[in-house]
Structures are given as C-alpha cells and as structure tokens.
C-alpha cells in the first residue's frame, strides 16, 4: 500500500475539471498495471481541495483511490479519488507527480 499512499500524497492540491464515472475510473485503473485501494474516510491533507469540497478542517475524506498506470516517460499522471463532498460521494481527478509502478500481486477483483 505504500506506493499507493506515495502517489496519492504527491498531488498538486488542485481538482481537475474531469468528473469521471465509476465505470470510467475502473476502466482506467484496470488498463495495465493500475490499482484501486479502499479506505474508511482516510483524511488526506490537501487544504485547497478540501475547501472546494466543503470540508472546513483542511482534510479531504478519501474512500478510494484509483491509480492507472503512468504513461511511459511521463512526469505526472492523473489519479482518481472517491471523496466526500458536502455529504455525498463523488470521484474527482487530480494530477500526481509520483509515477512509480503500483502494480499489486494477487487476483484481480471484478
């Protein structure tokens, strides 16, 4: 999980305009060596994004993070976070600077 945490904490604290669906997120993460990790409202310290999502303490509540494979030679990649926004859940897209491979061993989940 350390590589997923590293990628997630390397964001630029700016939510991109893309509003992906659950299906789009799953397709992106399952194309190649991507992964999806689940959390119980893990607090992620990204104050600007937290304020945009209606949080008052500077933390975004993360239920899941989807990390698609980074394009070869890329310096950044898009990641997707399932977050709380004013009481409901939605996927947001952020830019991350950690482009390490996050492939996890094991049986793919459907």
DSSP file (Angstrom, degrees, kcal/mol; ACC not computed):
  #  RESIDUE AA STRUCTURE BP1 BP2  ACC     N-H-->O    O-->H-N    N-H-->O    O-->H-N    TCO  KAPPA ALPHA  PHI   PSI    X-CA   Y-CA   Z-CA
    1    1 A X     >        0   0    0      0, 0.0     4,-2.6     0, 0.0     5,-0.2   0.000 360.0 360.0 360.0 -18.5    0.0    0.0    0.0
    2    2 A X  H  >  +     0   0    0      1,-0.2     4,-2.5     2,-0.2     5,-0.2   0.879 360.0  51.3 -58.6 -40.3    3.0    2.3    0.5
    3    3 A X  H  > S+     0   0    0      2,-0.2     4,-2.2     1,-0.2    -1,-0.2   0.892 110.4  49.2 -66.2 -37.5    3.3    3.0   -3.3
    4    4 A X  H  > S+     0   0    0      2,-0.2     4,-2.7     1,-0.2    -2,-0.2   0.931 111.7  49.1 -64.8 -45.0   -0.4    3.9   -3.5
    5    5 A X  H  X S+     0   0    0     -4,-2.6     4,-2.3     1,-0.2    -2,-0.2   0.908 110.6  51.4 -59.4 -42.1   -0.1    6.2   -0.5
    6    6 A X  H  < S+     0   0    0     -4,-2.5     4,-0.4    -5,-0.2    -1,-0.2   0.917 111.7  45.7 -62.6 -44.4    3.0    7.9   -2.0
    7    7 A X  H >< S+     0   0    0     -4,-2.2     3,-1.2     1,-0.2    91,-0.3   0.930 112.9  50.9 -63.6 -44.9    1.2    8.5   -5.3
    8    8 A X  H >< S+     0   0    0     -4,-2.7     3,-0.9     1,-0.3    -2,-0.2   0.872 110.2  48.6 -63.3 -37.9   -1.9    9.9   -3.5
    9    9 A X  T 3< S+     0   0    0     -4,-2.3    -1,-0.3     1,-0.2    -2,-0.2   0.459  97.2  72.4 -84.0   1.3    0.1   12.3   -1.4
   10   10 A X  T <  S+     0   0    0     -3,-1.2    87,-1.3    -4,-0.4    -1,-0.2   0.222  71.3 125.4 -97.1  15.3    2.1   13.6   -4.4
   11   11 A X  E <   -A   96   0A   0     -3,-0.9    85,-0.2    85,-0.2    -3,-0.0  -0.233  67.8-126.1 -71.8 164.0   -0.9   15.5   -5.8
   12   12 A X  E     -     0   0A   0     83,-1.4    -1,-0.1     2,-0.2    84,-0.1   0.237  43.2-114.2 -94.5  13.3   -0.8   19.2   -6.6
   13   13 A X  E    S+     0   0A   0     82,-0.2     2,-0.4     1,-0.2    35,-0.1   0.877  80.5 116.6  56.1  43.3   -3.9   20.0   -4.4
   14   14 A X  E     -     0   0A   0     81,-0.2    81,-0.5    34,-0.1     2,-0.4  -0.942  60.5-139.0-142.9 118.1   -5.9   21.1   -7.4
   15   15 A X  E     -A   94   0A   0     -2,-0.4    79,-0.2    79,-0.1     2,-0.1  -0.625  23.0-135.5 -77.9 127.8   -9.1   19.3   -8.5
   16   16 A X        -     0   0    0     77,-2.9    77,-0.5    -2,-0.4    -1,-0.0  -0.393  19.6-112.7 -79.2 161.7   -9.2   18.9  -12.3
   17   17 A X  S    S+     0   0    0     -2,-0.1    -1,-0.1    75,-0.1     2,-0.1   0.705  83.6 108.8 -69.1 -21.3  -12.5   19.6  -14.2
   18   18 A X        -     0   0    0      1,-0.1    75,-0.6    75,-0.1     2,-0.5  -0.356  49.9-167.3 -61.0 131.2  -12.9   16.0  -15.2
   19   19 A X        -     0   0    0     73,-0.1    73,-0.1    -2,-0.1    -1,-0.1  -0.748  16.5-164.6-119.1  81.0  -15.8   14.3  -13.4
   20   20 A X        -     0   0    0     -2,-0.5    71,-0.4     1,-0.1     2,-0.2  -0.254  12.8-127.5 -71.1 153.0  -15.3   10.6  -14.1
   21   21 A X     >  -     0   0    0      1,-0.1     4,-2.3    69,-0.1     5,-0.2  -0.475  30.0-104.4 -86.8 166.5  -18.0    7.9  -13.6
   22   22 A X  H  > S+     0   0    0      1,-0.2     4,-2.5     2,-0.2     5,-0.2   0.906 123.4  51.9 -56.1 -43.2  -17.3    4.8  -11.6
   23   23 A X  H  > S+     0   0    0      1,-0.2     4,-2.4     2,-0.2    -1,-0.2   0.923 108.9  48.8 -62.4 -45.4  -17.1    2.8  -14.8
   24   24 A X  H  > S+     0   0    0      1,-0.2     4,-2.3     2,-0.2    -1,-0.2   0.897 111.7  50.1 -62.3 -40.7  -14.5    5.2  -16.3
   25   25 A X  H  X S+     0   0    0     -4,-2.3     4,-2.4     2,-0.2     5,-0.2   0.935 111.2  47.9 -64.0 -46.2  -12.4    5.0  -13.2
   26   26 A X  H  X S+     0   0    0     -4,-2.5     4,-2.0     1,-0.2    -2,-0.2   0.895 111.8  50.4 -62.7 -40.3  -12.5    1.2  -13.1
   27   27 A X  H  X S+     0   0    0     -4,-2.4     4,-0.6     2,-0.2    -1,-0.2   0.924 111.5  48.0 -63.5 -43.8  -11.6    1.0  -16.8
   28   28 A X  H >< S+     0   0    0     -4,-2.3     3,-0.7     1,-0.2    41,-0.5   0.915 114.2  45.9 -63.5 -43.1   -8.6    3.4  -16.4
   29   29 A X  H 3<>S+     0   0    0     -4,-2.4     5,-0.6     1,-0.2    -1,-0.2   0.812 112.3  50.6 -71.6 -29.5   -7.3    1.5  -13.3
   30   30 A X  H 3<5S+     0   0    0     -4,-2.0     2,-1.3    -5,-0.2    -1,-0.2   0.496  83.6  98.6 -89.6  -1.5   -7.7   -1.9  -14.9
   31   31 A X  T <<5S-     0   0    0     -3,-0.7    38,-0.6    -4,-0.6     2,-0.4  -0.705 104.0 -37.6 -85.8  94.9   -5.8   -0.9  -18.1
   32   32 A X  T   5S-     0   0    0     -2,-1.3     2,-0.1     1,-0.2    -3,-0.0  -0.762 122.3 -11.1  95.8-136.2   -2.4   -2.3  -17.4
   33   33 A X  T   5S+     0   0    0     -2,-0.4    69,-0.5    37,-0.1    -1,-0.2  -0.150  93.7 126.7 -99.8  37.8   -0.7   -2.2  -14.0
   34   34 A X      < -     0   0    0     -5,-0.6    70,-0.3    -6,-0.1     2,-0.3  -0.295  36.7-164.1 -86.1 176.2   -3.2    0.1  -12.2
   35   35 A X  E     -B   67   0A   0     32,-1.7    32,-3.2    68,-0.1     2,-0.4  -0.983  17.4-139.3-154.9 161.3   -5.0   -0.5   -9.0
   36   36 A X  E     -B   66   0A   0     -2,-0.3     2,-0.4    30,-0.2    30,-0.2  -0.999  19.8-168.0-125.1 129.3   -7.8    0.7   -6.8
   37   37 A X  E     -B   65   0A   0     28,-2.6    28,-2.3    -2,-0.4     2,-0.3  -0.918   9.3-145.3-117.2 144.9   -7.4    0.9   -3.0
   38   38 A X  E     +B   64   0A   0     -2,-0.4     2,-0.3    26,-0.2    26,-0.3  -0.857  17.2 178.9-114.8 145.4  -10.2    1.4   -0.5
   39   39 A X  E     -     0   0A   0     24,-3.4     2,-0.8    -2,-0.3    -2,-0.0  -0.859  37.2-114.3-135.9 168.1  -10.2    3.3    2.8
   40   40 A X  E    S-     0   0A   0     -2,-0.3    23,-0.2     1,-0.1    22,-0.1  -0.693  88.0 -55.1-105.5  76.3  -12.6    4.2    5.6
   41   41 A X  E    S-     0   0A   0     -2,-0.8    22,-0.2    21,-0.2     2,-0.1   0.924  75.9-164.1  52.7  50.7  -12.7    8.0    5.1
   42   42 A X  E     -B   62   0A   0     20,-2.0    20,-3.1    19,-0.1     2,-0.5  -0.424  18.1-122.2 -63.1 136.0   -9.0    8.4    5.3
   43   43 A X  E     -B   61   0A   0     18,-0.2     2,-0.5    -2,-0.1    18,-0.2  -0.719  26.9-169.6 -86.7 127.1   -8.0   12.0    5.9
   44   44 A X  E     -B   60   0A   0     16,-2.5    16,-2.7    -2,-0.5     2,-1.5  -0.977  22.4-130.6-118.3 121.7   -5.7   13.5    3.2
   45   45 A X  E     +B   59   0A   0     -2,-0.5     2,-0.2    14,-0.2    14,-0.2  -0.563  58.2 129.6 -78.9  90.5   -4.2   16.9    3.9
   46   46 A X     >  -     0   0    0     -2,-1.5     4,-2.4    12,-0.8     3,-0.3  -0.731  33.5-174.5-137.7  86.1   -4.9   18.9    0.8
   47   47 A X  H  > S+     0   0    0     -2,-0.2     4,-2.3     1,-0.2    11,-0.2   0.803  76.4  52.1 -60.6 -39.3   -6.4   22.2    2.1
   48   48 A X  H  > S+     0   0    0      1,-0.2     4,-1.8     2,-0.2    -1,-0.2   0.939 115.2  42.2 -64.5 -45.5   -7.3   23.9   -1.1
   49   49 A X  H  > S+     0   0    0     -3,-0.3     4,-1.9     2,-0.2    -2,-0.2   0.883 111.1  56.9 -67.2 -38.9   -9.2   20.9   -2.4
   50   50 A X  H  <>S+     0   0    0     -4,-2.4     5,-2.9     8,-0.2     4,-0.3   0.925 107.1  48.4 -58.7 -45.0  -10.8   20.2    1.0
   51   51 A X  H ><5S+     0   0    0     -4,-2.3     3,-1.3     1,-0.2    -1,-0.2   0.903 109.0  53.4 -62.6 -40.8  -12.3   23.7    1.0
   52   52 A X  H 3<5S+     0   0    0     -4,-1.8    -1,-0.2     1,-0.3    -2,-0.2   0.853 109.5  49.4 -60.7 -35.0  -13.6   23.2   -2.6
   53   53 A X  T 3<5S-     0   0    0     -4,-1.9    33,-1.3    -5,-0.1    -1,-0.3   0.416 124.6-102.4 -87.2   1.2  -15.3   20.0   -1.4
   54   54 A X  T < 5S+     0   0    0     -3,-1.3     2,-0.3    -4,-0.3    -3,-0.2   0.564  74.1 140.4  92.2   8.9  -16.9   21.8    1.6
   55   55 A X      < -     0   0    0     -5,-2.9    -1,-0.3    -6,-0.2     3,-0.1  -0.660  35.3-163.9 -85.0 142.4  -14.5   20.5    4.3
   56   56 A X  S    S+     0   0    0     -2,-0.3    -1,-0.1     1,-0.1    -5,-0.1   0.504  78.5  60.7-104.3  -5.6  -13.6   23.0    7.0
   57   57 A X  S    S-     0   0    0      2,-0.3    -1,-0.1    -7,-0.1     3,-0.1   0.371 109.1-106.4-106.5   5.2  -10.6   21.4    8.6
   58   58 A X  S    S+     0   0    0      1,-0.2   -12,-0.8   -11,-0.2     2,-0.4   0.496  83.9 112.4  87.4   2.9   -8.2   21.2    5.5
   59   59 A X  E     -B   45   0A   0    -14,-0.2     2,-0.4    -9,-0.1    -2,-0.3  -0.922  56.8-145.3-116.1 135.9   -8.6   17.4    5.0
   60   60 A X  E     -B   44   0A   0    -16,-2.7   -16,-2.5    -2,-0.4     2,-0.7  -0.791  21.6-131.0 -89.1 137.6  -10.3   15.6    2.2
   61   61 A X  E     -B   43   0A   0     -2,-0.4    23,-1.3    23,-0.3     2,-0.5  -0.837  25.3-159.8 -92.1 114.5  -12.1   12.3    3.2
   62   62 A X  E     +BC  42  83A   0    -20,-3.1   -20,-2.0    -2,-0.7    21,-0.2  -0.843  24.8 171.3-103.1 124.4  -10.9    9.6    0.8
   63   63 A X  E    S-     0   0A   0     19,-3.5   -24,-3.4    -2,-0.5     2,-0.3   0.730  74.3  -2.9 -95.5 -31.2  -13.0    6.4    0.4
   64   64 A X  E     -BC  38  82A   0     18,-1.1    18,-2.9   -26,-0.3     2,-0.4  -0.988  55.5-153.3-156.8 155.0  -11.0    5.0   -2.5
   65   65 A X  E     -BC  37  81A   0    -28,-2.3   -28,-2.6    -2,-0.3     2,-0.5  -0.999   8.5-158.9-132.4 132.7   -8.1    5.9   -4.8
   66   66 A X  E     -BC  36  80A   0     14,-3.2    14,-2.4    -2,-0.4     2,-0.6  -0.955   6.9-170.0-111.4 125.6   -7.7    4.6   -8.4
   67   67 A X  E     -BC  35  79A   0    -32,-3.2   -32,-1.7    -2,-0.5    12,-0.1  -0.892   5.5-162.8-119.8  99.4   -4.2    4.8   -9.8
   68   68 A X        -     0   0    0     -2,-0.6   -39,-0.2    10,-0.5   -36,-0.1  -0.339  40.0 -82.0 -71.6 162.2   -4.0    4.0  -13.5
   69   69 A X        -     0   0    0    -38,-0.6     2,-0.3   -41,-0.5    -1,-0.1  -0.373  47.7-115.9 -63.1 144.0   -0.6    3.1  -15.0
   70   70 A X        -     0   0    0     29,-0.2     7,-0.1    30,-0.1     3,-0.1  -0.626  32.5-105.9 -79.9 137.9    1.6    6.1  -15.8
   71   71 A X    >   -     0   0    0     -2,-0.3     3,-2.3     5,-0.3    -1,-0.1  -0.352  49.8 -88.5 -59.9 143.8    2.4    6.6  -19.5
   72   72 A X  T 3  S+     0   0    0      1,-0.3    -1,-0.1    -3,-0.0     3,-0.1  -0.312 112.8   9.6 -58.0 130.2    6.0    5.6  -20.2
   73   73 A X  T 3  S+     0   0    0      1,-0.3    -1,-0.3    -3,-0.1     2,-0.1   0.433  93.9 144.5  81.6  -0.3    8.3    8.6  -19.7
   74   74 A X    <   -     0   0    0     -3,-2.3    -1,-0.3     1,-0.1    25,-0.1  -0.393  42.6-158.0 -73.2 148.4    5.6   10.7  -18.1
   75   75 A X  S    S+     0   0    0     -3,-0.1     2,-0.3     1,-0.1    -1,-0.1   0.594  79.6  20.2 -97.1 -16.2    6.5   13.1  -15.3
   76   76 A X        -     0   0    0     23,-0.1     2,-0.3    -5,-0.1    -5,-0.3  -0.904  64.5-165.9-141.4 169.8    2.9   13.2  -14.0
   77   77 A X  E     - D   0  96A   0     19,-2.0    19,-3.3    -2,-0.3     2,-0.4  -0.976  26.6-107.7-151.7 160.2   -0.3   11.1  -14.1
   78   78 A X  E     - D   0  95A   0     -2,-0.3   -10,-0.5    17,-0.2     2,-0.3  -0.744  33.5-173.7 -88.4 139.7   -4.0   11.5  -13.3
   79   79 A X  E     -CD  67  94A   0     15,-2.7    15,-2.5    -2,-0.4     2,-0.4  -0.900  15.8-135.2-126.1 161.7   -5.3    9.7  -10.3
   80   80 A X  E     -CD  66  93A   0    -14,-2.4   -14,-3.2    -2,-0.3     2,-0.4  -0.969  14.9-166.7-123.2 130.5   -8.9    9.4   -9.2
   81   81 A X  E     -CD  65  92A   0     11,-2.2    11,-2.5    -2,-0.4     2,-0.8  -0.957  16.8-144.2-117.3 132.1  -10.1    9.9   -5.6
   82   82 A X  E     +CD  64  91A   0    -18,-2.9   -19,-3.5    -2,-0.4   -18,-1.1  -0.866  41.9 169.5 -90.7 112.7  -13.6    8.9   -4.3
   83   83 A X  E     -CD  62  90A   0      7,-2.7     7,-2.1    -2,-0.8     2,-0.5  -0.750  39.9-101.8-126.8 166.0  -14.2   11.7   -1.8
   84   84 A X  E     - D   0  89A   0    -23,-1.3     2,-0.4    -2,-0.2   -23,-0.3  -0.762  33.8-176.8 -86.5 131.0  -16.9   13.2    0.4
   85   85 A X  E >  S- D   0  88A   0      3,-3.5     3,-1.7    -2,-0.5   -31,-0.2  -0.899  70.7 -35.1-132.7 105.3  -18.4   16.4   -1.0
   86   86 A X  T 3  S-     0   0    0    -33,-1.3     3,-0.1    -2,-0.4   -32,-0.1   0.883 126.4 -40.8  49.9  45.9  -21.0   18.0    1.2
   87   87 A X  T 3  S+     0   0    0      1,-0.3    -1,-0.3     0, 0.0     2,-0.2   0.240 124.7  83.4  93.0 -12.8  -22.3   14.7    2.5
   88   88 A X  E <  S- D   0  85A   0     -3,-1.7    -3,-3.5     2,-0.0     2,-0.4  -0.718  74.4-113.7-116.9 171.9  -22.3   12.7   -0.7
   89   89 A X  E     + D   0  84A   0     -2,-0.2     2,-0.3    -5,-0.2    -5,-0.2  -0.833  36.7 160.1-106.9 142.1  -19.6   10.7   -2.5
   90   90 A X  E     - D   0  83A   0     -7,-2.1    -7,-2.7    -2,-0.4     2,-0.4  -0.987  38.0-111.4-155.0 154.9  -18.0   11.5   -5.9
   91   91 A X  E     - D   0  82A   0    -71,-0.4     2,-0.3    -2,-0.3    -9,-0.2  -0.692  33.2-171.6 -84.0 135.9  -14.9   10.7   -7.9
   92   92 A X  E     - D   0  81A   0    -11,-2.5   -11,-2.2    -2,-0.4     2,-0.4  -0.894  16.6-132.7-122.2 158.2  -12.5   13.6   -8.5
   93   93 A X  E     + D   0  80A   0    -75,-0.6   -77,-2.9   -77,-0.5     2,-0.3  -0.927  27.2 174.2-111.6 134.3   -9.5   13.7  -10.8
   94   94 A X  E     -AD  15  79A   0    -15,-2.5   -15,-2.7    -2,-0.4     2,-0.5  -0.931  31.6-115.5-134.0 159.8   -6.1   15.1   -9.6
   95   95 A X  E     - D   0  78A   0    -81,-0.5   -83,-1.4    -2,-0.3     2,-0.3  -0.834  30.9-164.8 -95.9 131.7   -2.6   15.3  -11.0
   96   96 A X  E     -AD  11  77A   0    -19,-3.3   -19,-2.0    -2,-0.5   -85,-0.2  -0.900  18.1-157.2-117.9 147.4    0.0   13.3   -9.2
   97   97 A X  S    S+     0   0    0    -87,-1.3     2,-0.7    -2,-0.3   -86,-0.1   0.570  72.3  88.2 -99.7 -11.9    3.8   13.7   -9.5
   98   98 A X        +     0   0    0    -91,-0.3   -88,-0.1   -92,-0.2    -2,-0.1  -0.803  49.2 174.5 -87.9 115.7    4.8   10.2   -8.3
   99   99 A X        +     0   0    0     -2,-0.7   -29,-0.2   -24,-0.1    -1,-0.1   0.104  25.7 137.8-111.1  21.2    4.7    8.0  -11.4
  100  100 A X        -     0   0    0      1,-0.1     2,-0.4   -97,-0.1   -30,-0.1  -0.230  65.5 -93.4 -64.9 157.7    6.1    4.7   -9.9
  101  101 A X        -     0   0    0      1,-0.1    -1,-0.1   -32,-0.1   -67,-0.1  -0.582  36.8-174.2 -71.8 127.3    4.5    1.4  -10.8
  102  102 A X        +     0   0    0    -69,-0.5    -1,-0.1    -2,-0.4   -98,-0.1   0.115  26.2 149.3-110.9  20.8    1.8    0.5   -8.3
  103  103 A X        -     0   0    0      1,-0.1     2,-0.4   -68,-0.1   -68,-0.1  -0.293  32.0-154.5 -57.3 133.0    1.0   -3.0   -9.6
  104  104 A X        -     0   0    0    -70,-0.3     2,-0.2     2,-0.1    -2,-0.1  -0.892  12.5-122.4-112.1 143.9   -0.1   -5.3   -6.8
  105  105 A X        +     0   0    0     -2,-0.4     2,-0.3     3,-0.0     0, 0.0  -0.556  65.6  63.2 -81.8 146.8    0.3   -9.0   -6.9
  106  106 A X  S    S-     0   0    0     -2,-0.2     2,-0.4     2,-0.0    -2,-0.1  -0.822  88.6 -33.1 136.0-173.3   -2.8  -11.1   -6.5
  107  107 A X        -     0   0    0     -2,-0.3     2,-0.0     1,-0.1    -2,-0.0  -0.679  62.5-115.0 -84.4 127.9   -6.1  -12.0   -8.1
  108  108 A X        -     0   0    0     -2,-0.4     2,-0.4     1,-0.1    -1,-0.1  -0.349  28.5-131.3 -61.1 140.3   -7.8   -9.2   -9.9
  109  109 A X              0   0    0      1,-0.1    -1,-0.1    -2,-0.0     0, 0.0  -0.747 360.0 360.0 -93.1 140.4  -11.1   -8.1   -8.4
  110  110 A X              0   0    0     -2,-0.4    -1,-0.1     0, 0.0    -2,-0.0   0.427 360.0 360.0-102.2 360.0  -14.2   -7.8  -10.6
